[in-house]
Amino acid sequence: MPAYSLEPQLPFGLLVRAAAAGQTIAGISAAQLTEWVQAHRILIFRGFELFDKTQFALYAQQLGEPLQWPFGAINELKVKADAKNYLYTPSAVPLHWDGAFVGRIPYLIFFQCVKAPRAEDRGGTTFADTGRALARASAAQRARWSTATLRYRTEKIVHYGGTLTQRLLQDHPVTGEPTMRFAEPVRDLNPVSVEVLDATPAEQAELIAELQAALYAPEVFYIHTWQDNDIVLADNHVLLHGRDAFLNPNERHIQRINLLARPAHGGLAQFLKNSKTLRRTEFLIAEIPIFLIPIFLSAENFRFLKTPVLYVGLAGIYLLFNFGDMVNAYADRRVDAVYKSHLSNAIFELGGPGVRWQMRTSVAGTVLISIWLTQHTGRWQFVPLTLIGWALGFQYSWRPIHFKSRGLWQLGALWAVIFFGPMAYTGSLVTRFPKPAVLTLAAAYGLLQVGVLMLNNAEDYTEDRAAGLHTAIVALGLHRSMRVAQALTSGAGLLVLGSFAYLFRAEKLPKAAYGALLPLAGAVAYVARGYETVNRKIADLDEVAATAVLKENGMLVPQWLKATAYTSLLAAGVLFAARVLRPKPALA
C-alpha cells in the first residue's frame, strides 16, 4: 500500500501527496477513493507514477463502467491542428458536465496529466461545486432555479451532439444531494446554444448571468493548475468543469476517462446485459447470410422448415459463434480496456470464473447438439465441423497456436472459423453433404468477407504492434496489406459472381433470373472502389497518418459487409425460389 499524506484544499478538494517516489495509486482501494470523492468532490494525486494506457483503463474499471467513445475509453486531450471542436484547441472551455449529449452521464471523471503547461501559460481545469452554489443561494434564487428547464443544441461534429433538455435542479443519482445541471453557451468551434424554456429573451439572459455569477463565486470555484504526473478524480454530477485558455498549445496533454456509476446491486439484468455484450449480438446482422446462403443453395423445397434439425442446428452454430466471441473478448480483455472498453468491462463485472463457465457451457452445448444432429440425420460431418470450429475459435485467441498473432495464418483461421466452416455446417442441415459448387461459393464468399475485414483489422495496426501481436496486417505492413485487401475483395468478388452464375446455369434458370446478380456485382464494385479510394489516400502517408485515415474510414466495414452479404443472400434466394416454383414434370 502506498504511503501518502492528505491535504484538504480550498474551497473544496483533497490533495493526496505521495510520501516517496516510485509509487502508484493502484494500491489505494476503489472504496477509499469513492469515500474521499464523495466527501471532497475532487481528488488530486501528486507525486505518484502515471499509469500506462492499459493500466489506466484497467484501474478505472474498479471505479465504474468506462464510457465507450468512438475512439475508445481514453480521450487524449491535446491540441489538434485540424480540430473541429473547441475541446482540442487552446481556447477556453466554458463550464459544462460530461456526457450531456450521449444519453449516459458519467459519475466520475478520471484524469492523468502526461504533460503540464507552465503555470504562466495557464491551461488549468476549472471546477464549480453546484452543491455549494445551491447552499449559498437565496431562497428566491432557489425558487427561480427549481422551475427552470434549459435546452441545449449543438451539431454532432466529433463524438457528441444533438438537442438536450434538462431541468436545472436535479438530485445526484448516487448520493441523492441536490445539484445543478447547467452548461454555459459556447461561441467557438462546434458552438452550443442554451435556451431557457418558457422565458423571454431578457429573462433567459438574466437567469444565465445569475447562474454564472453563482458558479464563479470564489467560495465554489476552483482552478486546478496542472503539474506533470498529476492524477485527478472528480464528481461529474455535483461539479461542473471547464478549462482556462492557454499558451504554447503543444505543452498540454491530459488523458481522461469518463466512468458511469455501476448499479448498487447488479442482479439478473446486469448479468444478462454483460453476457449479451460478450456474445457480440451486433454481428448477428452479418451472420444471418452466412447461415442462410448455403441453406437456400442446397434445399430442394420448403420441407426443411418443418424439421427440428434446422432450428437445433442453427442454435448450435450460433452457440459456436458465441463461444468464439467470448474467447476472443476474454483473451483481449487488457487491450480491450482501452479501445473496446464495453467488452473488457463486461468481463470485469461477470468475473473471470463466470466468463469461463459460460464458455464451457457453450462448448458443451455445441458438442451435444452436433451429436444429436448426427443421430437424427445420419450425417457424420456435424461432430468434426463442431470440434474443428471449437479448436480454431479457441486457438485463434490463445496459445500455443494463437492464430491471431501468426501473420497470414490469421486470415486463414478467420476464413475457416467464421465463413467456410459454418457455411458447410448449415448447408448440411438440409442436404446429406453440400455440393462442390456450393462449397466453392462458400470458399469464395469467405475470402471476399475476409478481405473486407482486413480494413477493420488495419484500424488496430498501431495497438496490435505495440502489444506484440504479429497479425496479418503487421506481417504484411500497413500499406501493402490494404493493397492485398483490395486485390482479394476484387478477385474473390468475381469468383462469387462466377459461382452464382454456374449454379444458375446448372439449374437452367431463365436469363431474366441473372438480373439478381446485378446487385451483387454492384456491391463488389462498391467495395473495390472504396478500397481504391482508401489506398489512394494513404499512398504517400507515413504509418501514423495512414492509420488515422483508416480509422476514419472504419465505418465502411459494416457497410461493405452488409452490402456483399445481403446481395449474395438475394441471389441465393432467387435460385431457391426458382427451384421451388419450377413446374414439376407430369407423371406418366
C-alpha positions as CSV (number, residue, x, y, z in Angstrom):
1,M,0.0,0.0,0.0
2,P,1.5,3.4,-1.0
3,A,2.4,5.9,1.7
4,Y,0.8,9.3,1.4
5,S,-0.3,12.4,3.2
6,L,-3.8,14.1,2.9
7,E,-4.1,17.9,2.4
8,P,-7.6,19.4,2.2
9,Q,-7.9,22.1,-0.4
10,L,-9.9,25.3,-0.5
11,P,-12.7,25.9,-1.4
12,F,-13.0,22.1,-1.8
13,G,-10.9,19.1,-2.8
14,L,-8.4,16.8,-1.3
15,L,-4.7,16.6,-2.3
16,V,-3.2,13.1,-1.8
17,R,0.6,13.5,-1.8
18,A,2.9,10.6,-2.2
19,A,5.4,10.2,0.6
20,A,8.0,8.6,-1.6
21,A,8.9,8.4,-5.2
22,G,8.1,5.4,-7.4
23,Q,4.6,4.7,-6.0
24,T,1.3,4.4,-7.9
25,I,-2.2,4.8,-6.7
26,A,-3.1,1.3,-7.7
27,G,-2.6,0.2,-4.1
28,I,-5.4,2.5,-2.9
29,S,-8.7,0.7,-2.9
30,A,-11.6,1.9,-5.1
31,A,-13.8,2.0,-1.9
32,Q,-11.4,4.5,-0.3
33,L,-11.3,6.7,-3.4
34,T,-15.1,6.7,-3.6
35,E,-15.4,7.7,0.0
36,W,-12.9,10.6,-0.5
37,V,-14.6,11.9,-3.6
38,Q,-18.0,11.9,-2.0
39,A,-16.6,13.9,0.9
40,H,-14.3,16.3,-1.1
41,R,-15.7,16.4,-4.7
42,I,-12.3,16.2,-6.3
43,L,-9.1,14.3,-5.5
44,I,-5.7,15.4,-6.7
45,F,-2.9,12.7,-6.5
46,R,0.5,14.3,-6.7
47,G,3.9,12.7,-6.7
48,F,2.7,9.3,-7.9
49,E,3.8,7.5,-11.1
50,L,1.4,7.6,-14.0
51,F,-0.3,4.5,-15.4
52,D,0.4,3.4,-18.9
53,K,-2.8,3.5,-21.0
54,T,-3.8,-0.1,-20.4
55,Q,-3.2,0.1,-16.7
56,F,-5.1,3.4,-16.6
57,A,-8.1,1.9,-18.2
58,L,-8.0,-1.3,-16.1
59,Y,-7.7,0.6,-12.8
60,A,-10.6,2.9,-13.9
61,Q,-12.8,-0.2,-14.2
62,Q,-12.6,-0.6,-10.4
63,L,-14.2,2.9,-10.0
64,G,-17.0,2.5,-12.5
65,E,-18.0,1.4,-16.0
66,P,-15.9,3.3,-18.6
67,L,-17.9,5.2,-21.1
68,Q,-17.1,3.9,-24.6
69,W,-16.5,6.6,-27.2
70,P,-15.8,6.0,-30.9
71,F,-12.1,6.4,-30.1
72,G,-12.1,4.1,-27.1
73,A,-12.2,4.8,-23.4
74,I,-9.4,7.3,-23.2
75,N,-9.8,10.8,-24.6
76,E,-6.5,12.3,-25.4
77,L,-7.0,16.0,-24.6
78,K,-4.4,17.9,-26.6
79,V,-4.4,20.5,-29.3
80,K,-5.0,19.2,-32.8
81,A,-4.1,21.1,-35.9
82,D,-7.3,20.0,-37.7
83,A,-9.6,20.4,-34.6
84,K,-13.3,20.5,-35.3
85,N,-14.3,21.1,-31.7
86,Y,-13.1,23.6,-29.1
87,L,-12.0,20.8,-26.8
88,Y,-9.0,20.3,-29.0
89,T,-7.9,23.9,-29.3
90,P,-6.1,26.1,-26.7
91,S,-9.2,28.2,-26.3
92,A,-11.2,28.5,-23.0
93,V,-13.8,25.8,-22.4
94,P,-17.0,27.1,-20.6
95,L,-18.4,25.2,-17.6
96,H,-20.3,22.1,-18.5
97,W,-20.9,18.5,-17.4
98,D,-19.6,15.5,-19.4
99,G,-21.9,13.1,-21.2
100,A,-24.7,15.7,-21.9
101,F,-25.3,14.7,-25.5
102,V,-24.6,11.0,-25.4
103,G,-27.5,10.0,-23.1
104,R,-25.3,8.4,-20.4
105,I,-23.9,10.9,-17.8
106,P,-20.7,9.7,-16.1
107,Y,-20.5,9.8,-12.3
108,L,-16.7,10.3,-12.2
109,I,-14.1,11.9,-14.5
110,F,-10.6,10.4,-14.2
111,F,-7.7,12.4,-15.5
112,Q,-3.9,11.9,-15.7
113,C,-1.5,14.6,-16.8
114,V,1.1,13.4,-19.3
115,K,2.5,16.9,-19.9
116,A,1.5,20.0,-18.0
117,P,1.7,23.6,-19.3
118,R,3.9,26.0,-17.5
119,A,2.0,27.8,-14.7
120,E,2.4,31.1,-16.5
121,D,0.9,29.6,-19.7
122,R,-2.3,28.8,-17.7
123,G,-4.5,25.9,-19.1
124,G,-5.9,24.9,-15.7
125,T,-9.0,22.9,-15.4
126,T,-11.9,24.8,-13.7
127,F,-14.4,23.3,-11.4
128,A,-17.6,24.7,-9.9
129,D,-19.3,23.0,-6.9
130,T,-23.0,23.2,-7.7
131,G,-23.9,21.8,-4.3
132,R,-22.1,24.7,-2.6
133,A,-23.6,27.2,-5.0
134,L,-27.1,26.0,-4.1
135,A,-26.3,26.2,-0.4
136,R,-25.2,29.8,-0.8
137,A,-28.2,30.8,-2.9
138,S,-31.0,32.9,-1.5
139,A,-34.5,31.4,-1.1
140,A,-35.7,33.5,-4.0
141,Q,-32.9,32.2,-6.3
142,R,-33.6,28.6,-5.3
143,A,-37.3,29.1,-6.1
144,R,-36.4,30.5,-9.5
145,W,-33.9,27.8,-10.3
146,S,-36.3,25.0,-9.2
147,T,-38.7,25.8,-12.0
148,A,-36.1,26.4,-14.8
149,T,-35.7,24.0,-17.7
150,L,-32.9,24.5,-20.3
151,R,-32.5,23.3,-23.8
152,Y,-29.0,22.8,-25.3
153,R,-28.2,22.4,-29.0
154,T,-25.0,21.6,-30.8
155,E,-24.2,20.0,-34.2
156,K,-22.7,16.5,-34.0
157,I,-19.2,17.0,-35.5
158,V,-17.0,15.0,-33.1
159,H,-18.1,12.4,-30.6
160,Y,-21.3,14.1,-29.3
161,G,-24.1,16.4,-30.5
162,G,-27.8,16.9,-30.8
163,T,-30.5,18.5,-28.7
164,L,-30.9,18.0,-25.0
165,T,-33.5,19.3,-22.5
166,Q,-32.7,19.2,-18.8
167,R,-34.2,20.6,-15.6
168,L,-31.7,22.9,-13.9
169,L,-32.0,21.4,-10.4
170,Q,-31.6,17.6,-10.2
171,D,-30.8,15.1,-7.4
172,H,-27.4,13.4,-7.5
173,P,-28.1,9.9,-8.9
174,V,-25.6,8.3,-6.5
175,T,-25.6,10.4,-3.3
176,G,-29.1,12.0,-3.6
177,E,-27.9,15.5,-2.8
178,P,-29.3,18.4,-4.9
179,T,-27.1,19.5,-7.8
180,M,-27.3,21.9,-10.8
181,R,-27.3,20.7,-14.4
182,F,-26.0,23.7,-16.3
183,A,-23.7,24.3,-19.2
184,E,-22.6,27.7,-20.4
185,P,-23.1,28.7,-24.1
186,V,-20.2,28.0,-26.4
187,R,-19.3,30.6,-29.1
188,D,-16.3,28.7,-30.7
189,L,-15.8,25.7,-32.9
190,N,-18.9,23.5,-32.7
191,P,-20.9,26.1,-30.8
192,V,-23.5,25.2,-28.1
193,S,-26.7,27.3,-27.7
194,V,-28.5,27.5,-24.4
195,E,-32.2,28.3,-24.2
196,V,-34.3,28.8,-21.0
197,L,-37.8,27.4,-21.8
198,D,-40.9,29.5,-21.2
199,A,-38.8,32.6,-20.7
200,T,-38.4,35.8,-22.7
201,P,-35.0,36.6,-24.2
202,A,-34.4,39.1,-21.4
203,E,-35.4,36.6,-18.7
204,Q,-33.1,34.0,-20.3
205,A,-30.1,36.3,-20.3
206,E,-30.8,37.3,-16.7
207,L,-31.0,33.7,-15.5
208,I,-27.9,32.7,-17.3
209,A,-26.0,35.7,-15.9
210,E,-27.3,34.9,-12.4
211,L,-26.1,31.3,-12.7
212,Q,-22.7,32.3,-14.0
213,A,-22.3,34.7,-11.1
214,A,-23.2,32.0,-8.6
215,L,-20.9,29.4,-10.1
216,Y,-17.8,31.6,-10.5
217,A,-18.0,32.8,-6.9
218,P,-14.7,32.2,-5.1
219,E,-16.4,30.1,-2.5
220,V,-17.5,27.5,-5.0
221,F,-14.9,27.8,-7.8
222,Y,-11.6,26.1,-8.1
223,I,-8.9,26.1,-10.8
224,H,-6.6,23.1,-10.9
225,T,-3.1,24.1,-12.1
226,W,-1.7,21.0,-13.6
227,Q,1.7,19.6,-12.8
228,D,3.4,16.7,-14.6
229,N,2.0,13.3,-13.4
230,D,-1.0,14.8,-11.6
231,I,-3.9,12.3,-11.4
232,V,-7.3,13.8,-10.7
233,L,-10.7,12.2,-9.9
234,A,-13.8,14.4,-9.9
235,D,-17.5,14.0,-9.4
236,N,-19.2,14.9,-12.7
237,H,-22.7,15.2,-11.2
238,V,-22.1,17.8,-8.4
239,L,-19.2,19.5,-10.2
240,L,-19.2,21.4,-13.5
241,H,-15.9,21.8,-15.2
242,G,-14.2,23.8,-17.9
243,R,-10.8,25.0,-18.9
244,D,-8.7,28.1,-18.9
245,A,-7.3,29.2,-22.2
246,F,-3.6,28.6,-22.6
247,L,-0.4,29.4,-24.5
248,N,2.1,27.1,-26.1
249,P,-0.5,24.6,-27.3
250,N,1.9,21.7,-27.7
251,E,2.7,21.8,-24.0
252,R,-0.5,20.3,-22.6
253,H,-1.6,16.7,-22.8
254,I,-4.2,15.3,-20.5
255,Q,-5.8,11.8,-20.7
256,R,-9.4,11.4,-19.5
257,I,-11.7,8.5,-18.8
258,N,-15.4,9.0,-18.0
259,L,-16.9,6.5,-15.6
260,L,-20.5,5.6,-15.2
261,A,-21.8,4.6,-11.8
262,R,-22.5,0.9,-11.5
263,P,-25.8,-0.4,-10.1
264,A,-25.5,-0.9,-6.4
265,H,-26.9,-4.5,-6.9
266,G,-26.2,-5.9,-10.4
267,G,-28.7,-8.7,-10.3
268,L,-30.0,-10.7,-13.2
269,A,-30.5,-7.7,-15.5
270,Q,-26.8,-6.7,-15.3
271,F,-25.7,-10.4,-15.7
272,L,-27.8,-10.7,-18.9
273,K,-26.6,-7.3,-20.2
274,N,-22.9,-8.3,-19.8
275,S,-23.5,-11.8,-21.2
276,K,-25.2,-10.3,-24.3
277,T,-22.3,-7.9,-24.7
278,L,-19.7,-10.7,-24.8
279,R,-21.8,-12.5,-27.4
280,R,-21.4,-9.6,-29.8
281,T,-25.0,-9.6,-30.9
282,E,-24.2,-6.6,-33.1
283,F,-22.6,-9.1,-35.5
284,L,-25.8,-11.1,-36.0
285,I,-26.9,-8.9,-38.9
286,A,-23.8,-10.1,-40.8
287,E,-24.1,-13.7,-39.6
288,I,-27.6,-14.3,-40.9
289,P,-26.4,-14.5,-44.5
290,I,-23.6,-16.9,-43.5
291,F,-26.3,-19.2,-42.1
292,L,-28.9,-18.9,-44.8
293,I,-27.0,-18.7,-48.1
294,P,-25.9,-22.4,-48.0
295,I,-29.4,-23.4,-46.9
296,F,-31.0,-21.7,-49.9
297,L,-28.4,-23.1,-52.3
298,S,-28.9,-26.7,-51.0
299,A,-32.6,-27.1,-50.1
300,E,-34.9,-28.6,-52.7
301,N,-38.2,-27.4,-51.2
302,F,-39.7,-25.8,-48.0
303,R,-39.9,-29.1,-46.1
304,F,-36.8,-28.3,-44.2
305,L,-38.7,-25.5,-42.4
306,K,-40.8,-28.2,-40.7
307,T,-38.0,-30.2,-39.2
308,P,-36.4,-29.6,-35.8
309,V,-33.0,-30.3,-37.4
310,L,-32.9,-26.9,-38.9
311,Y,-33.6,-25.0,-35.7
312,V,-31.4,-27.1,-33.4
313,G,-28.6,-26.9,-36.0
314,L,-28.9,-23.1,-36.2
315,A,-28.8,-22.9,-32.4
316,G,-25.7,-25.0,-32.4
317,I,-23.8,-22.9,-35.0
318,Y,-24.9,-19.7,-33.2
319,L,-23.6,-21.1,-29.9
320,L,-20.3,-21.8,-31.6
321,F,-20.1,-18.2,-32.8
322,N,-20.9,-17.1,-29.3
323,F,-18.0,-19.2,-27.9
324,G,-15.5,-17.7,-30.4
325,D,-16.6,-14.1,-29.5
326,M,-16.4,-14.8,-25.7
327,V,-12.9,-16.4,-26.1
328,N,-11.6,-13.5,-28.1
329,A,-13.0,-10.9,-25.7
330,Y,-11.6,-12.8,-22.7
331,A,-8.2,-13.2,-24.2
332,D,-8.1,-9.5,-25.3
333,R,-9.6,-8.0,-22.1
334,R,-6.5,-6.0,-21.2
335,V,-6.1,-4.4,-24.7
336,D,-9.9,-4.0,-25.0
337,A,-9.9,-2.0,-21.7
338,V,-8.6,0.9,-23.8
339,Y,-10.2,0.5,-27.2
340,K,-13.3,-1.7,-26.6
341,S,-14.0,-1.0,-23.0
342,H,-17.6,-2.3,-23.1
343,L,-16.1,-5.8,-23.7
344,S,-13.4,-5.6,-21.0
345,N,-15.9,-4.1,-18.6
346,A,-18.4,-6.9,-19.2
347,I,-15.7,-9.4,-18.2
348,F,-14.8,-7.3,-15.2
349,E,-18.4,-7.3,-14.0
350,L,-19.0,-11.0,-14.7
351,G,-15.7,-12.1,-13.3
352,G,-13.2,-14.4,-14.8
353,P,-14.7,-17.6,-13.4
354,G,-18.2,-16.5,-14.6
355,V,-17.0,-16.0,-18.2
356,R,-15.1,-19.3,-18.2
357,W,-18.2,-21.1,-17.0
358,Q,-20.2,-19.6,-19.9
359,M,-17.6,-20.6,-22.4
360,R,-17.6,-24.2,-21.1
361,T,-21.3,-24.3,-21.3
362,S,-21.3,-23.1,-24.9
363,V,-18.8,-25.7,-25.9
364,A,-20.8,-28.5,-24.2
365,G,-24.0,-27.2,-25.9
366,T,-22.4,-27.3,-29.3
367,V,-21.0,-30.7,-28.9
368,L,-24.3,-32.2,-27.6
369,I,-26.1,-30.6,-30.5
370,S,-23.7,-32.0,-33.0
371,I,-24.1,-35.5,-31.6
372,W,-27.9,-35.1,-31.7
373,L,-27.8,-33.9,-35.3
374,T,-25.6,-36.9,-36.3
375,Q,-28.0,-39.3,-34.6
376,H,-31.1,-37.8,-36.2
377,T,-29.8,-37.2,-39.7
378,G,-27.1,-39.9,-40.2
379,R,-24.7,-37.1,-41.4
380,W,-21.2,-37.6,-39.9
381,Q,-19.8,-34.1,-40.6
382,F,-21.5,-32.2,-37.7
383,V,-19.2,-33.6,-35.0
384,P,-15.9,-32.9,-36.8
385,L,-17.1,-29.5,-38.0
386,T,-18.0,-28.5,-34.4
387,L,-14.8,-29.8,-33.0
388,I,-12.7,-28.0,-35.6
389,G,-14.7,-24.8,-35.1
390,W,-14.2,-25.1,-31.4
391,A,-10.5,-25.7,-31.7
392,L,-10.0,-22.9,-34.2
393,G,-12.1,-20.4,-32.2
394,F,-10.0,-21.2,-29.1
395,Q,-6.6,-21.2,-30.8
396,Y,-7.4,-18.0,-32.7
397,S,-7.1,-16.1,-29.4
398,W,-5.0,-18.3,-27.2
399,R,-1.6,-20.0,-27.2
400,P,0.1,-22.2,-28.1
401,I,-1.0,-21.6,-31.7
402,H,-2.6,-18.1,-31.3
403,F,-3.6,-17.7,-35.0
404,K,-4.4,-14.0,-34.4
405,S,-0.6,-13.5,-34.0
406,R,0.5,-15.9,-36.7
407,G,0.7,-13.5,-39.6
408,L,-1.2,-14.6,-42.7
409,W,-2.4,-17.7,-40.8
410,Q,-4.8,-15.2,-39.1
411,L,-6.7,-14.7,-42.3
412,G,-6.9,-18.4,-43.0
413,A,-8.3,-19.0,-39.5
414,L,-10.9,-16.3,-39.9
415,W,-11.9,-17.7,-43.3
416,A,-12.4,-21.2,-41.8
417,V,-14.0,-20.4,-38.5
418,I,-16.3,-17.6,-39.5
419,F,-17.2,-18.4,-43.1
420,F,-16.4,-21.7,-44.7
421,G,-16.9,-24.0,-41.7
422,P,-20.2,-22.5,-40.7
423,M,-21.5,-22.5,-44.3
424,A,-20.6,-26.1,-44.7
425,Y,-22.4,-26.8,-41.4
426,T,-25.6,-25.0,-42.2
427,G,-25.7,-26.5,-45.8
428,S,-25.5,-29.9,-44.2
429,L,-28.7,-29.2,-42.3
430,V,-30.8,-29.6,-45.5
431,T,-28.8,-32.0,-47.6
432,R,-26.6,-35.0,-47.0
433,F,-23.5,-33.0,-48.0
434,P,-23.2,-29.6,-49.8
435,K,-22.4,-29.9,-53.5
436,P,-18.9,-28.9,-54.6
437,A,-20.3,-25.8,-56.4
438,V,-21.9,-24.7,-53.1
439,L,-18.7,-25.2,-51.2
440,T,-16.7,-23.4,-53.9
441,L,-19.1,-20.4,-53.5
442,A,-18.8,-20.6,-49.7
443,A,-15.0,-20.5,-50.0
444,A,-15.1,-17.5,-52.3
445,Y,-17.7,-15.7,-50.2
446,G,-15.4,-16.2,-47.1
447,L,-12.4,-14.8,-49.0
448,L,-14.5,-11.8,-50.0
449,Q,-15.6,-11.1,-46.5
450,V,-12.1,-11.7,-45.0
451,G,-10.8,-9.0,-47.5
452,V,-13.4,-6.6,-46.1
453,L,-12.4,-7.4,-42.5
454,M,-8.8,-6.5,-43.3
455,L,-9.7,-2.9,-43.1
456,N,-11.2,-3.4,-39.7
457,N,-8.0,-5.2,-38.6
458,A,-5.9,-2.4,-40.0
459,E,-7.5,0.1,-37.7
460,D,-5.8,-1.7,-34.8
461,Y,-2.4,-1.8,-36.5
462,T,-0.7,0.6,-34.1
463,E,-2.2,-1.0,-31.0
464,D,-1.6,-4.6,-32.2
465,R,2.1,-3.9,-33.0
466,A,2.6,-2.2,-29.6
467,A,1.0,-5.2,-27.9
468,G,3.4,-7.5,-29.7
469,L,0.7,-9.1,-31.9
470,H,2.0,-10.4,-35.3
471,T,-1.3,-10.0,-37.1
472,A,-1.7,-10.4,-40.8
473,I,-1.6,-6.6,-41.1
474,V,1.6,-6.3,-39.1
475,A,3.2,-9.1,-41.2
476,L,2.3,-7.5,-44.5
477,G,2.8,-3.9,-43.4
478,L,0.0,-1.4,-43.3
479,H,0.2,-0.1,-46.9
480,R,0.8,-3.5,-48.6
481,S,-2.0,-5.1,-46.6
482,M,-4.5,-2.6,-47.9
483,R,-3.4,-3.3,-51.5
484,V,-3.7,-7.1,-50.8
485,A,-7.2,-6.5,-49.3
486,Q,-8.2,-4.6,-52.5
487,A,-7.0,-7.4,-54.7
488,L,-8.5,-10.1,-52.5
489,T,-12.0,-8.5,-52.4
490,S,-12.0,-7.8,-56.2
491,G,-10.8,-11.3,-57.1
492,A,-13.0,-13.2,-54.6
493,G,-16.0,-11.0,-55.6
494,L,-15.6,-12.1,-59.2
495,L,-15.3,-15.7,-58.0
496,V,-18.5,-15.4,-56.0
497,L,-20.3,-13.9,-59.1
498,G,-18.9,-16.7,-61.3
499,S,-20.0,-19.4,-58.7
500,F,-23.6,-18.0,-58.7
501,A,-23.6,-17.9,-62.5
502,Y,-22.5,-21.5,-62.6
503,L,-25.3,-22.5,-60.2
504,F,-27.9,-20.5,-62.1
505,R,-26.8,-22.2,-65.3
506,A,-26.8,-25.7,-63.7
507,E,-30.4,-25.1,-62.5
508,K,-31.3,-23.9,-66.1
509,L,-32.7,-20.6,-64.7
510,P,-34.1,-18.2,-67.3
511,K,-32.0,-15.3,-68.4
512,A,-34.2,-12.8,-66.5
513,A,-33.1,-14.5,-63.2
514,Y,-29.5,-13.4,-63.9
515,G,-30.6,-9.9,-63.1
516,A,-30.5,-11.0,-59.4
517,L,-26.7,-10.9,-59.7
518,L,-26.6,-7.2,-60.6
519,P,-26.9,-6.0,-57.0
520,L,-24.1,-8.3,-56.0
521,A,-22.0,-7.0,-58.9
522,G,-22.7,-3.5,-57.7
523,A,-21.7,-4.4,-54.1
524,V,-18.4,-5.9,-55.3
525,A,-17.7,-2.8,-57.4
526,Y,-18.6,-0.6,-54.4
527,V,-16.1,-2.4,-52.2
528,A,-13.4,-2.3,-54.9
529,R,-13.9,1.4,-55.5
530,G,-13.9,2.0,-51.7
531,Y,-10.5,0.2,-51.3
532,E,-9.1,2.1,-54.3
533,T,-10.0,5.4,-52.6
534,V,-8.6,4.4,-49.3
535,N,-5.3,3.2,-50.9
536,R,-5.0,6.4,-52.8
537,K,-5.5,8.5,-49.6
538,I,-2.8,6.6,-47.7
539,A,-0.3,6.1,-50.5
540,D,2.0,9.0,-49.6
541,L,1.4,9.0,-45.8
542,D,3.5,7.5,-43.1
543,E,2.1,4.7,-40.9
544,V,0.8,7.1,-38.2
545,A,-1.1,9.3,-40.6
546,A,-2.3,6.3,-42.7
547,T,-3.7,4.6,-39.6
548,A,-5.6,7.8,-38.7
549,V,-7.1,7.7,-42.2
550,L,-8.0,4.0,-41.9
551,K,-9.7,4.7,-38.5
552,E,-11.8,7.5,-40.2
553,N,-12.9,5.0,-42.8
554,G,-13.6,2.2,-40.4
555,M,-17.3,2.8,-40.7
556,L,-17.1,1.5,-44.2
557,V,-16.6,-2.1,-42.9
558,P,-20.1,-2.8,-41.7
559,Q,-21.5,-1.2,-44.9
560,W,-19.3,-3.3,-47.1
561,L,-20.1,-6.5,-45.2
562,K,-23.8,-6.0,-45.3
563,A,-23.8,-4.9,-49.0
564,T,-21.9,-8.0,-50.2
565,A,-23.7,-10.3,-47.7
566,Y,-27.3,-9.4,-48.4
567,T,-26.9,-9.1,-52.2
568,S,-25.4,-12.6,-52.0
569,L,-28.4,-13.7,-49.9
570,L,-30.7,-12.2,-52.5
571,A,-29.0,-14.2,-55.3
572,A,-29.3,-17.4,-53.3
573,G,-32.9,-16.6,-52.5
574,V,-33.7,-16.2,-56.2
575,L,-32.1,-19.5,-57.0
576,F,-34.1,-21.3,-54.3
577,A,-37.3,-19.6,-55.3
578,A,-36.8,-20.7,-59.0
579,R,-36.1,-24.3,-57.9
580,V,-39.2,-24.5,-55.7
581,L,-41.5,-22.8,-58.2
582,R,-40.3,-24.7,-61.2
583,P,-43.2,-26.9,-62.6
584,K,-42.8,-30.5,-61.7
585,P,-42.7,-33.0,-64.6
586,A,-46.1,-34.7,-65.1
587,L,-46.3,-38.3,-64.1
588,A,-46.8,-40.8,-67.0
